[in-house]
Amino acid sequence: MSLLSIDEPAAVKRTGHPVWRLGFRPFYLCAAFFAALAIPLWMAQYYGWIPQLASVALNVGFAWHMHEMVFGMGLAVVIGFLYTAAYNWTGFWTPVRGHLAALVALWLAGRLGMLLAPPAVAALLDWPFIPAAAWPLLQVMRKANNRRNYFLVGILGLLALTNAVFHATALGWKGLPPAAPIHAAIFLIVVIEAAIGTRIIPMFTRNGAPGSDPQVQPQLDKVSLGLLVLSACGWLLSFPAWLFGPLALLAAALILLRLWRWDALATLSRPLLWIMHLSYAWIAAGLVLLALARWQLVSSSTGFHALTVGSMAGLILGMMTRTTLGHTGRPLVAGRAETLIFVLIQASAFLRVATALGWETEQGLVMLLAACCWTLGFASYVVVYLPYLTAPRLDGKPG
């Protein structure tokens, strides 16, 4: 049977080690483990506790930190989620077993290359992962004629392009500052979050919070997503402050309006739900802070950390827990461990944004505390969910 097969019978999916039976299992584990290690490594270098290694392509420095949080940890979760979601959407298998293991190995090679290899070798090891992961996703969607989700493959293509531009700057191309492709990639992932969140957050709220009444208005959703995309383009294209500021504030206001209509307050006793609402709200906070940055009232770092730590990492942990529980046959109920994970990542977001706003001690204790909350949040996910991700489904179903 071909390694690239996407339609093997369900019985085959119950053979081999459970970790290779569906994309969320290995990619969630790798992403969480990497996130728990990468931030302490970055902080150790940032504070001078370890020397920069002369042989390291980008050193354990700012460019490495930006790239690896987005194209390392973030992309692993995106691919793991999309492989699992596409299987549900289409009924056709995304990569499993040997094919899935090969993709994980390619992702790991990219992480090692970015840490240890010269820039050209690092690029050769890191860049192929996105195209290699996107191709079977496109095959599945074409086979099922799932045109509604083609845009997700298109966004992966744009992410591959931004990653290529990043590596070009690392190799000496002076066309753009190194942060520009990273900012573009962050916005692309935020668009994925916003689009998927628009579909699932009201539905999950209605099903999981008794008495809730989330209101969905498709036209408002389209306008809101359109303004988000336009705001992202405005930042990347350096729209003047008089244009970008009101545009970003309007996009943020519509996001908050939609969250209010989705009955966010009804989820306060449901951690699996409030983490999604709160993390989605961080998109609005990020847009407001970027508007203030364009008016030179705060640093742009403030807005991008709201989008990455608050929104991206918050939704990542919210979806990783929910996906793992649901797709391993467990009840969709958050216990103390899950609540702690969510509180830790939100504390990390608030603290990291606070440091970017200037609320910091001479010793950098607030940033250290933010890093500790981040690390403990992702490490807790690994400890609690490792047994779930490496064992067969409790209900005996494939996947």
C-alpha positions in Angstrom: 0.0 0.0 0.0 1.4 3.4 -0.9 2.9 5.6 1.7 1.0 8.6 0.3 -2.4 6.9 0.4 -5.1 9.0 1.8 -8.0 6.6 1.7 -6.8 3.4 3.4 -9.6 1.5 5.1 -10.5 2.2 8.7 -9.2 -1.2 9.9 -5.7 -0.2 8.8 -5.8 2.9 11.0 -6.1 0.7 14.1 -2.8 -0.9 13.4 0.6 0.4 14.3 1.3 2.8 17.2 -1.6 5.0 18.1 0.5 8.2 17.8 0.6 7.8 14.0 -3.1 7.3 13.5 -4.1 10.9 13.0 -2.3 14.2 12.5 -3.2 15.9 15.8 -1.4 13.3 17.9 2.3 13.7 17.0 2.1 17.4 15.9 0.4 18.5 19.1 2.9 16.6 21.2 5.9 18.0 19.3 4.5 21.5 19.3 3.8 21.6 23.0 7.2 20.0 23.9 9.0 22.4 21.6 7.2 25.4 23.1 8.0 24.4 26.6 11.8 24.1 25.7 12.2 27.0 23.2 11.2 29.9 25.5 13.5 28.9 28.3 16.3 28.6 25.8 15.5 32.0 24.3 15.3 33.6 27.8 18.6 32.0 28.9 20.3 33.6 25.9 18.4 36.9 26.2 19.6 37.3 29.8 23.1 36.2 29.0 23.0 33.0 31.0 24.3 31.1 28.1 26.6 32.4 25.3 25.5 32.7 21.7 27.0 29.9 19.7 29.1 31.1 16.8 28.1 28.1 14.7 24.4 28.6 15.1 22.7 29.9 11.9 20.7 32.7 13.6 22.0 32.2 17.1 19.4 31.7 19.8 18.5 35.3 19.1 15.5 37.5 18.2 15.2 36.2 14.6 15.3 32.6 15.8 12.7 33.3 18.5 10.3 35.0 16.1 10.7 32.3 13.4 10.4 29.3 15.6 7.3 30.4 17.5 5.5 31.0 14.3 6.9 28.5 11.7 8.0 26.0 14.3 5.4 25.7 17.1 2.5 27.5 15.5 2.7 25.7 12.1 2.9 22.3 13.8 -0.4 22.9 15.6 -2.1 24.3 12.4 -1.1 21.2 10.4 -2.1 18.8 13.2 -5.5 20.6 13.5 -6.1 20.8 9.7 -5.3 17.1 9.1 -7.8 16.2 11.8 -10.4 18.6 10.7 -10.1 17.7 7.0 -10.6 14.0 7.9 -13.9 15.1 9.6 -14.9 17.5 6.8 -14.3 15.1 3.9 -14.3 11.5 5.3 -11.0 10.9 3.5 -7.8 10.1 5.4 -5.1 12.7 5.7 -1.5 11.4 6.3 -1.2 8.6 8.8 1.5 6.0 9.8 4.6 6.2 7.7 3.6 9.3 5.7 2.7 11.2 8.9 6.0 10.1 10.6 7.9 11.3 7.6 6.3 14.8 7.9 7.0 15.0 11.6 10.6 14.0 10.9 10.8 16.8 8.3 9.4 19.3 10.8 12.0 18.1 13.4 14.8 18.5 10.8 13.7 22.1 10.3 13.9 22.8 14.1 17.4 21.3 14.3 18.5 23.1 11.2 17.3 26.5 12.5 19.2 25.9 15.7 22.4 24.3 14.5 23.0 24.7 10.8 24.4 27.5 8.7 21.7 29.7 7.1 21.6 28.0 3.7 21.4 24.5 5.2 18.8 25.7 7.7 16.7 27.1 4.9 16.9 23.8 2.9 15.9 21.8 6.0 13.1 24.1 7.2 11.3 25.5 4.1 10.0 22.2 2.5 7.8 21.3 5.5 4.9 23.6 4.6 4.6 22.5 0.9 5.0 18.9 1.9 2.3 19.2 4.5 -0.1 21.2 2.4 0.0 18.9 -0.7 -1.9 15.9 0.9 -4.4 18.4 2.4 -5.1 19.7 -1.0 -5.4 16.2 -2.4 -8.1 15.3 0.2 -10.1 18.5 -0.4 -10.0 18.0 -4.2 -11.1 14.4 -3.8 -14.0 15.4 -1.7 -14.7 18.6 -3.8 -14.4 20.5 -0.5 -14.1 23.9 -2.2 -15.2 25.7 0.9 -11.9 25.1 2.6 -9.5 25.6 -0.3 -8.6 29.0 1.1 -6.8 27.2 4.0 -4.5 25.5 1.5 -4.0 28.9 -0.1 -3.0 30.4 3.2 -0.5 27.6 3.7 1.0 28.6 0.3 1.3 32.2 1.5 3.0 31.0 4.7 5.5 29.0 2.5 6.2 32.2 0.6 6.7 34.3 3.8 9.0 31.6 5.1 11.0 31.8 1.9 11.3 35.6 2.2 12.5 35.2 5.8 15.2 32.8 4.8 16.2 35.1 1.9 16.7 37.9 4.4 18.8 35.6 6.7 21.0 34.8 3.6 21.6 38.5 3.1 18.8 39.8 0.9 18.2 43.4 1.9 14.8 43.9 0.4 12.9 43.7 3.7 13.7 43.7 7.4 13.7 40.2 9.0 10.6 41.0 11.0 8.4 41.8 8.0 7.8 38.2 6.8 7.3 37.1 10.4 4.6 39.8 10.9 3.0 38.6 7.6 3.0 35.0 8.9 1.5 36.0 12.2 -1.4 37.8 10.4 -1.9 34.8 8.1 -2.3 32.5 11.2 -4.6 35.0 12.9 -6.8 34.9 9.7 -6.9 31.1 10.0 -7.9 31.5 13.7 -10.5 34.1 13.0 -12.1 32.1 10.1 -12.2 28.8 12.0 -13.2 30.5 15.2 -16.1 32.1 13.4 -17.4 28.6 12.5 -16.9 26.8 15.7 -17.0 29.1 18.7 -20.8 29.9 18.5 -21.5 26.2 17.8 -19.4 25.0 20.7 -21.0 27.6 22.9 -24.5 26.6 22.0 -23.7 22.9 22.6 -21.6 23.3 25.7 -23.1 26.1 27.7 -26.7 25.3 28.7 -28.9 28.4 28.5 -26.6 30.2 26.1 -28.0 31.8 23.0 -25.2 32.7 20.6 -26.4 34.8 17.7 -24.7 34.4 14.3 -25.1 36.9 11.5 -23.1 35.6 8.5 -23.0 39.0 6.8 -21.5 40.6 9.9 -19.0 37.8 10.1 -17.9 38.4 6.5 -17.5 42.1 7.1 -15.5 41.5 10.2 -13.2 39.0 8.6 -12.8 41.3 5.6 -11.8 44.2 7.9 -9.3 42.0 9.7 -7.6 41.0 6.4 -7.7 44.7 5.3 -6.1 45.7 8.6 -3.4 43.1 8.2 -2.6 44.4 4.7 -2.7 48.0 6.0 0.0 47.2 8.6 2.2 45.2 6.1 1.9 47.9 3.5 2.5 50.7 6.0 -0.8 52.5 5.6 -0.5 56.0 7.2 -1.7 56.3 10.8 -4.8 58.3 9.8 -6.0 55.4 7.7 -4.7 52.3 9.5 -5.7 53.5 13.0 -9.5 53.8 12.4 -9.5 50.7 10.2 -7.9 48.6 12.9 -10.1 50.0 15.6 -13.2 49.3 13.5 -12.0 45.7 12.9 -11.4 45.3 16.7 -14.9 46.7 17.5 -16.6 44.2 15.2 -14.7 41.3 16.7 -15.9 42.4 20.2 -19.4 42.9 19.0 -19.5 39.4 17.6 -18.1 37.9 20.8 -20.9 39.7 22.8 -23.4 38.3 20.3 -21.9 34.8 20.7 -22.9 35.0 24.4 -19.3 35.0 25.7 -20.4 35.7 29.3 -22.4 32.5 29.4 -19.1 30.5 29.2 -17.5 31.7 32.4 -18.0 28.4 34.1 -16.9 26.3 31.1 -13.1 26.5 30.7 -13.1 24.8 27.3 -15.3 27.6 26.1 -14.1 30.7 27.9 -10.5 30.0 26.7 -11.7 30.3 23.1 -13.7 33.5 23.7 -11.0 35.2 25.6 -8.3 34.1 23.1 -10.4 35.4 20.2 -10.8 38.7 22.1 -7.0 39.0 22.1 -7.2 39.5 18.3 -9.2 42.7 19.0 -6.7 43.7 21.6 -3.8 43.2 19.2 -5.5 45.4 16.6 -6.1 48.2 19.1 -2.5 48.0 20.2 -1.2 48.0 16.6 -3.3 51.1 16.0 -1.7 52.8 19.0 1.7 51.7 17.7 1.0 53.3 14.3 0.2 56.5 16.3 3.6 56.0 18.1 1.9 55.6 21.5 3.2 52.1 22.2 5.6 49.7 20.5 4.5 47.3 17.8 5.9 44.5 19.9 2.9 45.1 22.3 0.4 44.4 19.5 2.2 41.4 18.1 2.6 39.7 21.5 -1.1 40.2 22.1 -1.8 38.4 18.8 0.8 35.6 19.4 0.8 34.9 23.1 -2.8 36.0 23.9 -4.6 34.9 20.8 -2.5 32.3 19.0 -1.1 30.4 22.0 -4.5 30.7 23.9 -6.4 29.2 21.0 -3.7 26.7 20.4 -4.0 25.3 23.9 -7.8 25.6 23.8 -8.0 23.6 20.6 -5.3 21.1 21.5 -7.1 20.1 24.7 -10.5 20.0 23.0 -9.3 18.1 20.0 -7.4 15.6 22.0 -10.3 14.9 24.4 -12.8 14.6 21.6 -10.7 12.5 19.2 -9.5 10.1 21.9 -13.0 9.3 23.0 -13.0 11.3 26.2 -15.7 13.6 27.6 -15.4 17.3 26.6 -14.9 18.4 30.1 -12.0 20.5 31.5 -10.7 19.5 34.9 -8.3 21.3 37.2 -5.3 20.5 34.9 -6.9 22.1 31.9 -8.1 25.1 33.8 -4.6 25.6 35.2 -3.1 25.4 31.6 -5.6 28.0 30.4 -4.9 30.3 33.3 -1.2 30.0 32.9 -1.2 30.9 29.2 -3.5 33.9 29.7 -1.3 35.1 32.6 1.7 34.8 30.3 -0.1 36.9 27.7 -1.0 39.7 30.1 2.4 39.8 31.6 4.2 39.8 28.3 2.0 42.6 27.0 2.7 44.5 30.2 6.4 44.3 29.7 6.0 45.6 26.1 4.1 48.5 27.6 7.0 49.2 29.9 5.8 47.6 33.1 9.0 45.9 34.0 11.5 45.8 36.9 15.2 46.5 36.4 15.9 42.7 36.8 13.4 41.8 34.1 11.3 39.8 36.6 7.9 40.4 34.8 9.2 39.0 31.5 10.7 36.0 33.4 7.4 35.4 35.1 5.6 35.5 31.7 8.1 33.0 30.4 7.6 30.7 33.4 3.8 30.8 32.9 4.2 30.0 29.2 6.6 27.1 29.9 4.5 25.6 32.7 1.3 25.9 30.6 2.8 23.9 27.7 4.7 21.5 29.9 1.5 20.8 31.8 -0.2 19.9 28.5 2.6 17.5 27.6 2.5 15.8 31.1 -1.3 15.5 31.2 -2.0 14.7 27.5 0.9 12.5 26.6 -1.0 9.3 27.8 -4.0 10.4 25.8 -2.1 11.0 22.6 -0.1 7.8 22.7 -3.0 5.4 23.5 -5.8 4.1 21.3 -9.2 5.9 21.4 -11.3 4.8 24.4 -14.3 4.2 22.1 -12.4 1.9 19.8 -12.9 4.2 16.7 -10.1 4.8 14.3 -8.0 8.0 14.5 
